[in-house]
């Protein structure tokens, strides 16, 4: 019997008497669903096996030694990482712990957690479409708290690095909780690294002459000029731009980006970063990764 087959049987036996919260659906459908997501994402066998077993330590009488002896130390580590350390703690404390932990977790742990949360979100969305707001009564906290948690998960999961499964999770979080429907033109370029590299490589070329576009950009060059135009309101301090620019500065410096105080160059970088975040609805970590990639290349 393969390790994967063994994990399927082990998980089925461990969860045999359990149901999904507020339903009559066998609980095992959840770890099976998470494993299918990870298989489709071509994750490692240990990650897939870990996903099948990820709730066994929390919700069954399975022990650490059971997992280590059957599946090895790496699977045990993944399941431990996916388990909340103190189920008796308040909901907010448990979720804050998860968000903090994921910021420094390695890729396999973040892949497993991302697939777990994605499957939960899809189940919640399906139930919401069938039952409306009544679905939130199944949870310890309601819509607003769940919205905070899922949107915060996107930032924590991507804090160290992005990975393809996170794109899928982010899209579904934004659609369900934020009702964010981006135009096709923005969706085409939103995750195109070439655009961000072009923007930072051209930062000092034509910034002062750029104007907000009169028509929807098409080429990367047009998008670059449009972003420079949109960044002008940040450089000029119009509206609430100063607060957004200050928040971007604080985030980037907290991540270790050093800026020369009161310099034109620093102001240009931060203004463009703020414009990127607003126009493309980016999370702070996305802006940071694009900026840091170009800092490492010596562009800035």
Buried (B, 14 or more C-beta within 10 A) or exposed (E): EEBBEBBBEBBBEBBEEBEBEEEEEBBBBBBBBBBBBBBEBEBBBBBBBBBBBBBBBEBBEBEEEBBBEBBEEBBBBBBBBBBBEEEEEEEEEBBBBBBEBBBEBEEBBBBBBBBBBBBBBBBBBEBBEEEEEEBBEEBEBEEEBBBBBBBBBBBBBBBBEBBEBBBBBBBBBBBBBEEEEBEEEBEEBBBEEEBBBBBBBBBEEEBEEBEEBEEEBEEBEEBBBBBBBBBBBBBEEEEEBEEBBEEBBEBBEEBEBEBEEEEEEBBBBBBBBBBBBBBBBBBBBBBBBBBBBBBEEEEB
